Amino acid sequence: MLREDFQNVAPPIVPLLSGGMDSTVLLYELLTGWKGKVFPIAFNYGQRHKRELTAAAAICSRLNTHLCILDFPHFATIASSSQTNAEVPVPEGHYTDASMRVTVVPNRNAVMLNIAAAYAIDLGANTLAYGAHAGDHSVYVDCRPEFVEAMAVLLQVVDYHKLDLFVPYLNRTKRQIAEAGRSLKVPFELTWSCYKGGARHCGRCATCIERREALDGFDPTEYEDNSNFWKEVLRGSR
């Protein structure tokens, strides 16, 4: 079943953890006053920004929580995008621009959720947690309510052991998620968003712009570009 309320979630639970802001805040929310067990899972799917896996590991180390990192790097050879192909430039600008479609990794979230489902079933968990939020809907098809609802149905029939799908941020903005993380003292400096995968966040790609907007006023991130480019992009998109 599809769940959006923390009070209606049945542990044990397997949250998908990318090492980014949203999934990290979700993990913190699950571990704050949570009585059941939480088993985060992350994926090496051949992404150019593997730095996010280092972030995920650091976050779980901080929380003294075991992290399962599953390797399927060959996925990148059949699911090409700017995230998986170094020859495809990562576009700069806002998520609503048509150019952002090159950042879409075909069917990525469906593949990850299905693999996470197998992991959850093996553990005897009852729920998968997924940090899709309202800001992703415009570009990422596999973050939209229609996709989430279909996945929730699928997780009821893939195995004898049925799983619920928990998506508490589906109708929340990234700023709202950031505010929740701030109240939980989430170490945002440990999280990773940038698609370019450098030593520091570039400050200009869509994920960096979205991150800067969400964390504006309490952003501990070091960016390569400290100009007002991100503010100009946001002004131009409104």
ChimeraX commands (.cxc) that place a marker at each C-alpha (Angstrom):
marker #1 position 0.00,0.00,0.00 radius 0.5
marker #1 position 0.98,3.63,-0.49 radius 0.5
marker #1 position 1.84,5.46,2.74 radius 0.5
marker #1 position 2.57,9.16,3.25 radius 0.5
marker #1 position 2.18,9.54,7.02 radius 0.5
marker #1 position 4.96,8.58,9.43 radius 0.5
marker #1 position 2.42,7.29,11.96 radius 0.5
marker #1 position 1.09,4.68,9.55 radius 0.5
marker #1 position 4.39,3.09,8.56 radius 0.5
marker #1 position 5.17,-0.46,9.61 radius 0.5
marker #1 position 8.82,-1.27,10.44 radius 0.5
marker #1 position 11.24,-2.81,9.65 radius 0.5
marker #1 position 11.82,-0.38,6.81 radius 0.5
marker #1 position 14.30,-0.10,3.92 radius 0.5
marker #1 position 14.90,3.50,2.80 radius 0.5
marker #1 position 16.66,4.29,-0.47 radius 0.5
marker #1 position 19.64,6.51,0.39 radius 0.5
marker #1 position 21.41,8.42,-2.37 radius 0.5
marker #1 position 23.54,10.55,-0.10 radius 0.5
marker #1 position 21.59,13.61,-1.18 radius 0.5
marker #1 position 19.55,16.02,0.90 radius 0.5
marker #1 position 16.10,14.46,0.60 radius 0.5
marker #1 position 16.97,10.85,1.31 radius 0.5
marker #1 position 19.24,11.93,4.18 radius 0.5
marker #1 position 16.50,13.95,5.85 radius 0.5
marker #1 position 14.18,10.97,5.38 radius 0.5
marker #1 position 16.70,8.67,7.05 radius 0.5
marker #1 position 17.06,11.09,9.97 radius 0.5
marker #1 position 13.30,11.31,10.34 radius 0.5
marker #1 position 13.01,7.53,10.37 radius 0.5
marker #1 position 15.74,7.17,12.99 radius 0.5
marker #1 position 14.42,9.92,15.25 radius 0.5
marker #1 position 12.27,8.20,17.87 radius 0.5
marker #1 position 11.79,5.18,15.57 radius 0.5
marker #1 position 11.15,1.95,17.39 radius 0.5
marker #1 position 11.65,-0.40,14.46 radius 0.5
marker #1 position 14.75,-1.30,12.50 radius 0.5
marker #1 position 15.92,0.76,9.51 radius 0.5
marker #1 position 18.10,-0.73,6.77 radius 0.5
marker #1 position 19.23,1.92,4.24 radius 0.5
marker #1 position 20.36,0.85,0.78 radius 0.5
marker #1 position 22.40,2.79,-1.80 radius 0.5
marker #1 position 23.31,1.99,-5.40 radius 0.5
marker #1 position 26.41,2.20,-7.56 radius 0.5
marker #1 position 24.79,2.22,-10.99 radius 0.5
marker #1 position 27.71,3.72,-12.89 radius 0.5
marker #1 position 26.84,7.33,-12.06 radius 0.5
marker #1 position 29.51,9.94,-12.73 radius 0.5
marker #1 position 28.79,11.49,-9.32 radius 0.5
marker #1 position 29.89,8.46,-7.27 radius 0.5
marker #1 position 30.80,11.02,-4.64 radius 0.5
marker #1 position 27.22,10.59,-3.42 radius 0.5
marker #1 position 28.05,7.07,-2.22 radius 0.5
marker #1 position 30.87,8.43,-0.08 radius 0.5
marker #1 position 28.33,10.87,1.34 radius 0.5
marker #1 position 25.83,8.09,2.04 radius 0.5
marker #1 position 28.49,6.05,3.84 radius 0.5
marker #1 position 29.59,9.05,5.93 radius 0.5
marker #1 position 25.98,9.77,6.92 radius 0.5
marker #1 position 25.35,6.20,8.01 radius 0.5
marker #1 position 28.63,6.16,9.92 radius 0.5
marker #1 position 27.51,9.31,11.74 radius 0.5
marker #1 position 24.22,7.59,12.60 radius 0.5
marker #1 position 25.90,4.27,13.48 radius 0.5
marker #1 position 23.64,2.57,10.94 radius 0.5
marker #1 position 24.61,-0.20,8.54 radius 0.5
marker #1 position 24.45,0.76,4.87 radius 0.5
marker #1 position 24.08,-1.76,2.06 radius 0.5
marker #1 position 25.73,-0.48,-1.14 radius 0.5
marker #1 position 24.74,-2.57,-4.13 radius 0.5
marker #1 position 26.88,-2.53,-7.27 radius 0.5
marker #1 position 25.35,-2.77,-10.71 radius 0.5
marker #1 position 27.64,-0.43,-12.69 radius 0.5
marker #1 position 26.78,-2.02,-16.04 radius 0.5
marker #1 position 23.34,-0.41,-15.80 radius 0.5
marker #1 position 24.98,2.73,-17.18 radius 0.5
marker #1 position 25.78,0.97,-20.45 radius 0.5
marker #1 position 22.08,0.54,-21.27 radius 0.5
marker #1 position 20.66,3.61,-19.53 radius 0.5
marker #1 position 22.58,6.55,-20.91 radius 0.5
marker #1 position 22.19,10.11,-19.63 radius 0.5
marker #1 position 24.44,12.93,-18.48 radius 0.5
marker #1 position 24.52,11.17,-15.11 radius 0.5
marker #1 position 25.98,7.97,-16.53 radius 0.5
marker #1 position 27.87,9.05,-19.66 radius 0.5
marker #1 position 30.87,11.34,-19.14 radius 0.5
marker #1 position 30.68,12.37,-22.81 radius 0.5
marker #1 position 27.27,13.97,-22.29 radius 0.5
marker #1 position 27.67,17.41,-20.68 radius 0.5
marker #1 position 25.71,18.10,-17.50 radius 0.5
marker #1 position 23.50,21.08,-18.38 radius 0.5
marker #1 position 23.41,24.20,-16.25 radius 0.5
marker #1 position 20.20,25.94,-15.39 radius 0.5
marker #1 position 16.84,25.13,-13.88 radius 0.5
marker #1 position 15.06,21.78,-13.67 radius 0.5
marker #1 position 12.07,23.04,-15.64 radius 0.5
marker #1 position 14.19,23.65,-18.75 radius 0.5
marker #1 position 13.83,21.07,-21.52 radius 0.5
marker #1 position 17.61,20.56,-21.47 radius 0.5
marker #1 position 17.30,18.91,-18.07 radius 0.5
marker #1 position 15.86,15.80,-19.73 radius 0.5
marker #1 position 19.38,14.65,-20.55 radius 0.5
marker #1 position 19.86,14.09,-16.80 radius 0.5
marker #1 position 17.11,11.46,-16.76 radius 0.5
marker #1 position 18.46,7.91,-16.33 radius 0.5
marker #1 position 15.84,5.71,-18.04 radius 0.5
marker #1 position 13.79,3.67,-15.57 radius 0.5
marker #1 position 16.38,4.15,-12.83 radius 0.5
marker #1 position 14.04,4.51,-9.88 radius 0.5
marker #1 position 11.89,1.57,-10.93 radius 0.5
marker #1 position 15.00,-0.62,-11.13 radius 0.5
marker #1 position 16.28,0.60,-7.75 radius 0.5
marker #1 position 12.93,0.17,-6.03 radius 0.5
marker #1 position 12.58,-3.37,-7.37 radius 0.5
marker #1 position 16.07,-4.33,-6.23 radius 0.5
marker #1 position 15.43,-2.70,-2.87 radius 0.5
marker #1 position 12.21,-4.72,-2.68 radius 0.5
marker #1 position 14.18,-7.96,-3.01 radius 0.5
marker #1 position 16.53,-6.77,-0.24 radius 0.5
marker #1 position 13.57,-5.81,1.98 radius 0.5
marker #1 position 11.82,-9.14,1.41 radius 0.5
marker #1 position 14.99,-11.03,2.27 radius 0.5
marker #1 position 15.28,-9.03,5.50 radius 0.5
marker #1 position 11.63,-9.53,6.35 radius 0.5
marker #1 position 11.01,-5.78,6.19 radius 0.5
marker #1 position 7.51,-4.39,5.66 radius 0.5
marker #1 position 8.14,-1.06,3.95 radius 0.5
marker #1 position 10.26,0.66,1.33 radius 0.5
marker #1 position 10.86,4.40,1.84 radius 0.5
marker #1 position 11.48,6.69,-1.11 radius 0.5
marker #1 position 12.28,10.41,-0.93 radius 0.5
marker #1 position 10.63,11.66,-4.15 radius 0.5
marker #1 position 9.34,15.20,-3.70 radius 0.5
marker #1 position 7.09,17.67,-5.48 radius 0.5
marker #1 position 9.99,19.55,-7.08 radius 0.5
marker #1 position 11.02,16.45,-9.06 radius 0.5
marker #1 position 7.66,15.98,-10.79 radius 0.5
marker #1 position 8.26,18.33,-13.71 radius 0.5
marker #1 position 11.26,16.47,-15.16 radius 0.5
marker #1 position 11.50,13.05,-13.56 radius 0.5
marker #1 position 8.68,10.76,-14.63 radius 0.5
marker #1 position 9.71,8.18,-12.03 radius 0.5
marker #1 position 9.12,10.69,-9.23 radius 0.5
marker #1 position 5.55,11.57,-10.16 radius 0.5
marker #1 position 2.46,10.47,-8.23 radius 0.5
marker #1 position 1.35,8.22,-11.10 radius 0.5
marker #1 position 4.64,6.30,-10.97 radius 0.5
marker #1 position 4.59,6.07,-7.17 radius 0.5
marker #1 position 1.00,4.79,-7.16 radius 0.5
marker #1 position 1.86,2.14,-9.77 radius 0.5
marker #1 position 4.93,1.03,-7.79 radius 0.5
marker #1 position 2.83,0.74,-4.64 radius 0.5
marker #1 position 0.49,-1.63,-6.47 radius 0.5
marker #1 position 3.41,-3.64,-7.88 radius 0.5
marker #1 position 4.96,-4.11,-4.44 radius 0.5
marker #1 position 1.78,-5.82,-3.34 radius 0.5
marker #1 position 2.08,-8.52,-6.01 radius 0.5
marker #1 position 5.81,-9.09,-6.65 radius 0.5
marker #1 position 6.16,-11.66,-3.88 radius 0.5
marker #1 position 4.26,-13.62,-1.25 radius 0.5
marker #1 position 5.60,-11.02,1.17 radius 0.5
marker #1 position 3.81,-7.73,0.43 radius 0.5
marker #1 position 5.56,-4.40,0.89 radius 0.5
marker #1 position 4.22,-0.92,1.55 radius 0.5
marker #1 position 5.73,2.08,-0.23 radius 0.5
marker #1 position 6.36,5.10,2.00 radius 0.5
marker #1 position 6.69,8.49,0.24 radius 0.5
marker #1 position 6.28,11.23,2.88 radius 0.5
marker #1 position 7.69,14.01,0.68 radius 0.5
marker #1 position 5.63,13.40,-2.44 radius 0.5
marker #1 position 3.72,16.66,-1.97 radius 0.5
marker #1 position 6.42,18.61,-0.14 radius 0.5
marker #1 position 8.83,21.14,-1.61 radius 0.5
marker #1 position 12.57,20.74,-1.23 radius 0.5
marker #1 position 12.59,23.82,0.99 radius 0.5
marker #1 position 10.11,22.14,3.34 radius 0.5
marker #1 position 12.33,19.05,3.43 radius 0.5
marker #1 position 15.37,21.24,4.16 radius 0.5
marker #1 position 13.52,22.94,7.01 radius 0.5
marker #1 position 12.63,19.53,8.47 radius 0.5
marker #1 position 16.29,18.53,8.22 radius 0.5
marker #1 position 17.38,21.74,9.87 radius 0.5
marker #1 position 15.16,21.03,12.87 radius 0.5
marker #1 position 16.69,17.55,13.10 radius 0.5
marker #1 position 20.22,18.97,12.85 radius 0.5
marker #1 position 20.94,17.01,9.67 radius 0.5
marker #1 position 24.61,17.55,8.67 radius 0.5
marker #1 position 23.90,18.92,5.20 radius 0.5
marker #1 position 27.62,19.47,4.72 radius 0.5
marker #1 position 27.98,15.67,4.46 radius 0.5
marker #1 position 25.30,15.31,1.77 radius 0.5
marker #1 position 25.97,15.41,-1.96 radius 0.5
marker #1 position 23.79,16.73,-4.79 radius 0.5
marker #1 position 25.96,17.85,-7.72 radius 0.5
marker #1 position 25.66,15.82,-10.92 radius 0.5
marker #1 position 29.10,16.86,-12.18 radius 0.5
marker #1 position 30.83,14.80,-9.53 radius 0.5
marker #1 position 33.79,17.07,-8.84 radius 0.5
marker #1 position 35.62,17.61,-5.57 radius 0.5
marker #1 position 33.11,20.33,-4.65 radius 0.5
marker #1 position 29.56,21.15,-5.69 radius 0.5
marker #1 position 29.70,23.09,-8.96 radius 0.5
marker #1 position 26.95,25.51,-7.92 radius 0.5
marker #1 position 25.55,25.76,-11.46 radius 0.5
marker #1 position 23.90,22.46,-12.43 radius 0.5
marker #1 position 20.20,21.93,-11.78 radius 0.5
marker #1 position 20.70,19.95,-8.60 radius 0.5
marker #1 position 23.06,22.57,-7.20 radius 0.5
marker #1 position 20.61,25.36,-7.99 radius 0.5
marker #1 position 17.77,23.43,-6.39 radius 0.5
marker #1 position 19.99,22.72,-3.37 radius 0.5
marker #1 position 21.01,26.36,-2.98 radius 0.5
marker #1 position 17.40,27.50,-3.12 radius 0.5
marker #1 position 16.30,24.92,-0.54 radius 0.5
marker #1 position 19.15,25.65,1.89 radius 0.5
marker #1 position 19.24,29.41,1.38 radius 0.5
marker #1 position 20.00,31.04,4.72 radius 0.5
marker #1 position 21.57,27.97,6.35 radius 0.5
marker #1 position 23.65,26.38,3.58 radius 0.5
marker #1 position 27.00,24.92,4.75 radius 0.5
marker #1 position 27.96,23.74,1.23 radius 0.5
marker #1 position 31.17,24.80,-0.51 radius 0.5
marker #1 position 30.51,25.64,-4.16 radius 0.5
marker #1 position 32.94,26.12,-7.02 radius 0.5
marker #1 position 30.79,28.99,-8.28 radius 0.5
marker #1 position 29.90,31.42,-5.51 radius 0.5
marker #1 position 28.30,33.97,-7.84 radius 0.5
marker #1 position 24.62,34.87,-8.04 radius 0.5
marker #1 position 24.15,32.69,-11.14 radius 0.5
marker #1 position 21.69,30.47,-9.28 radius 0.5
marker #1 position 19.56,33.43,-8.22 radius 0.5
marker #1 position 19.51,34.77,-11.77 radius 0.5
marker #1 position 18.39,31.37,-13.07 radius 0.5
marker #1 position 15.59,31.20,-10.53 radius 0.5
marker #1 position 14.47,34.75,-11.33 radius 0.5
marker #1 position 14.37,33.88,-15.02 radius 0.5
marker #1 position 12.24,30.77,-14.41 radius 0.5
marker #1 position 9.50,32.67,-12.58 radius 0.5
marker link #1:1,2 radius 0.2
marker link #1:2,3 radius 0.2
marker link #1:3,4 radius 0.2
marker link #1:4,5 radius 0.2
marker link #1:5,6 radius 0.2
marker link #1:6,7 radius 0.2
marker link #1:7,8 radius 0.2
marker link #1:8,9 radius 0.2
marker link #1:9,10 radius 0.2
marker link #1:10,11 radius 0.2
marker link #1:11,12 radius 0.2
marker link #1:12,13 radius 0.2
marker link #1:13,14 radius 0.2
marker link #1:14,15 radius 0.2
marker link #1:15,16 radius 0.2
marker link #1:16,17 radius 0.2
marker link #1:17,18 radius 0.2
marker link #1:18,19 radius 0.2
marker link #1:19,20 radius 0.2
marker link #1:20,21 radius 0.2
marker link #1:21,22 radius 0.2
marker link #1:22,23 radius 0.2
marker link #1:23,24 radius 0.2
marker link #1:24,25 radius 0.2
marker link #1:25,26 radius 0.2
marker link #1:26,27 radius 0.2
marker link #1:27,28 radius 0.2
marker link #1:28,29 radius 0.2
marker link #1:29,30 radius 0.2
marker link #1:30,31 radius 0.2
marker link #1:31,32 radius 0.2
marker link #1:32,33 radius 0.2
marker link #1:33,34 radius 0.2
marker link #1:34,35 radius 0.2
marker link #1:35,36 radius 0.2
marker link #1:36,37 radius 0.2
marker link #1:37,38 radius 0.2
marker link #1:38,39 radius 0.2
marker link #1:39,40 radius 0.2
marker link #1:40,41 radius 0.2
marker link #1:41,42 radius 0.2
marker link #1:42,43 radius 0.2
marker link #1:43,44 radius 0.2
marker link #1:44,45 radius 0.2
marker link #1:45,46 radius 0.2
marker link #1:46,47 radius 0.2
marker link #1:47,48 radius 0.2
marker link #1:48,49 radius 0.2
marker link #1:49,50 radius 0.2
marker link #1:50,51 radius 0.2
marker link #1:51,52 radius 0.2
marker link #1:52,53 radius 0.2
marker link #1:53,54 radius 0.2
marker link #1:54,55 radius 0.2
marker link #1:55,56 radius 0.2
marker link #1:56,57 radius 0.2
marker link #1:57,58 radius 0.2
marker link #1:58,59 radius 0.2
marker link #1:59,60 radius 0.2
marker link #1:60,61 radius 0.2
marker link #1:61,62 radius 0.2
marker link #1:62,63 radius 0.2
marker link #1:63,64 radius 0.2
marker link #1:64,65 radius 0.2
marker link #1:65,66 radius 0.2
marker link #1:66,67 radius 0.2
marker link #1:67,68 radius 0.2
marker link #1:68,69 radius 0.2
marker link #1:69,70 radius 0.2
marker link #1:70,71 radius 0.2
marker link #1:71,72 radius 0.2
marker link #1:72,73 radius 0.2
marker link #1:73,74 radius 0.2
marker link #1:74,75 radius 0.2
marker link #1:75,76 radius 0.2
marker link #1:76,77 radius 0.2
marker link #1:77,78 radius 0.2
marker link #1:78,79 radius 0.2
marker link #1:79,80 radius 0.2
marker link #1:80,81 radius 0.2
marker link #1:81,82 radius 0.2
marker link #1:82,83 radius 0.2
marker link #1:83,84 radius 0.2
marker link #1:84,85 radius 0.2
marker link #1:85,86 radius 0.2
marker link #1:86,87 radius 0.2
marker link #1:87,88 radius 0.2
marker link #1:88,89 radius 0.2
marker link #1:89,90 radius 0.2
marker link #1:90,91 radius 0.2
marker link #1:91,92 radius 0.2
marker link #1:92,93 radius 0.2
marker link #1:93,94 radius 0.2
marker link #1:94,95 radius 0.2
marker link #1:95,96 radius 0.2
marker link #1:96,97 radius 0.2
marker link #1:97,98 radius 0.2
marker link #1:98,99 radius 0.2
marker link #1:99,100 radius 0.2
marker link #1:100,101 radius 0.2
marker link #1:101,102 radius 0.2
marker link #1:102,103 radius 0.2
marker link #1:103,104 radius 0.2
marker link #1:104,105 radius 0.2
marker link #1:105,106 radius 0.2
marker link #1:106,107 radius 0.2
marker link #1:107,108 radius 0.2
marker link #1:108,109 radius 0.2
marker link #1:109,110 radius 0.2
marker link #1:110,111 radius 0.2
marker link #1:111,112 radius 0.2
marker link #1:112,113 radius 0.2
marker link #1:113,114 radius 0.2
marker link #1:114,115 radius 0.2
marker link #1:115,116 radius 0.2
marker link #1:116,117 radius 0.2
marker link #1:117,118 radius 0.2
marker link #1:118,119 radius 0.2
marker link #1:119,120 radius 0.2
marker link #1:120,121 radius 0.2
marker link #1:121,122 radius 0.2
marker link #1:122,123 radius 0.2
marker link #1:123,124 radius 0.2
marker link #1:124,125 radius 0.2
marker link #1:125,126 radius 0.2
marker link #1:126,127 radius 0.2
marker link #1:127,128 radius 0.2
marker link #1:128,129 radius 0.2
marker link #1:129,130 radius 0.2
marker link #1:130,131 radius 0.2
marker link #1:131,132 radius 0.2
marker link #1:132,133 radius 0.2
marker link #1:133,134 radius 0.2
marker link #1:134,135 radius 0.2
marker link #1:135,136 radius 0.2
marker link #1:136,137 radius 0.2
marker link #1:137,138 radius 0.2
marker link #1:138,139 radius 0.2
marker link #1:139,140 radius 0.2
marker link #1:140,141 radius 0.2
marker link #1:141,142 radius 0.2
marker link #1:142,143 radius 0.2
marker link #1:143,144 radius 0.2
marker link #1:144,145 radius 0.2
marker link #1:145,146 radius 0.2
marker link #1:146,147 radius 0.2
marker link #1:147,148 radius 0.2
marker link #1:148,149 radius 0.2
marker link #1:149,150 radius 0.2
marker link #1:150,151 radius 0.2
marker link #1:151,152 radius 0.2
marker link #1:152,153 radius 0.2
marker link #1:153,154 radius 0.2
marker link #1:154,155 radius 0.2
marker link #1:155,156 radius 0.2
marker link #1:156,157 radius 0.2
marker link #1:157,158 radius 0.2
marker link #1:158,159 radius 0.2
marker link #1:159,160 radius 0.2
marker link #1:160,161 radius 0.2
marker link #1:161,162 radius 0.2
marker link #1:162,163 radius 0.2
marker link #1:163,164 radius 0.2
marker link #1:164,165 radius 0.2
marker link #1:165,166 radius 0.2
marker link #1:166,167 radius 0.2
marker link #1:167,168 radius 0.2
marker link #1:168,169 radius 0.2
marker link #1:169,170 radius 0.2
marker link #1:170,171 radius 0.2
marker link #1:171,172 radius 0.2
marker link #1:172,173 radius 0.2
marker link #1:173,174 radius 0.2
marker link #1:174,175 radius 0.2
marker link #1:175,176 radius 0.2
marker link #1:176,177 radius 0.2
marker link #1:177,178 radius 0.2
marker link #1:178,179 radius 0.2
marker link #1:179,180 radius 0.2
marker link #1:180,181 radius 0.2
marker link #1:181,182 radius 0.2
marker link #1:182,183 radius 0.2
marker link #1:183,184 radius 0.2
marker link #1:184,185 radius 0.2
marker link #1:185,186 radius 0.2
marker link #1:186,187 radius 0.2
marker link #1:187,188 radius 0.2
marker link #1:188,189 radius 0.2
marker link #1:189,190 radius 0.2
marker link #1:190,191 radius 0.2
marker link #1:191,192 radius 0.2
marker link #1:192,193 radius 0.2
marker link #1:193,194 radius 0.2
marker link #1:194,195 radius 0.2
marker link #1:195,196 radius 0.2
marker link #1:196,197 radius 0.2
marker link #1:197,198 radius 0.2
marker link #1:198,199 radius 0.2
marker link #1:199,200 radius 0.2
marker link #1:200,201 radius 0.2
marker link #1:201,202 radius 0.2
marker link #1:202,203 radius 0.2
marker link #1:203,204 radius 0.2
marker link #1:204,205 radius 0.2
marker link #1:205,206 radius 0.2
marker link #1:206,207 radius 0.2
marker link #1:207,208 radius 0.2
marker link #1:208,209 radius 0.2
marker link #1:209,210 radius 0.2
marker link #1:210,211 radius 0.2
marker link #1:211,212 radius 0.2
marker link #1:212,213 radius 0.2
marker link #1:213,214 radius 0.2
marker link #1:214,215 radius 0.2
marker link #1:215,216 radius 0.2
marker link #1:216,217 radius 0.2
marker link #1:217,218 radius 0.2
marker link #1:218,219 radius 0.2
marker link #1:219,220 radius 0.2
marker link #1:220,221 radius 0.2
marker link #1:221,222 radius 0.2
marker link #1:222,223 radius 0.2
marker link #1:223,224 radius 0.2
marker link #1:224,225 radius 0.2
marker link #1:225,226 radius 0.2
marker link #1:226,227 radius 0.2
marker link #1:227,228 radius 0.2
marker link #1:228,229 radius 0.2
marker link #1:229,230 radius 0.2
marker link #1:230,231 radius 0.2
marker link #1:231,232 radius 0.2
marker link #1:232,233 radius 0.2
marker link #1:233,234 radius 0.2
marker link #1:234,235 radius 0.2
marker link #1:235,236 radius 0.2
marker link #1:236,237 radius 0.2
marker link #1:237,238 radius 0.2
view
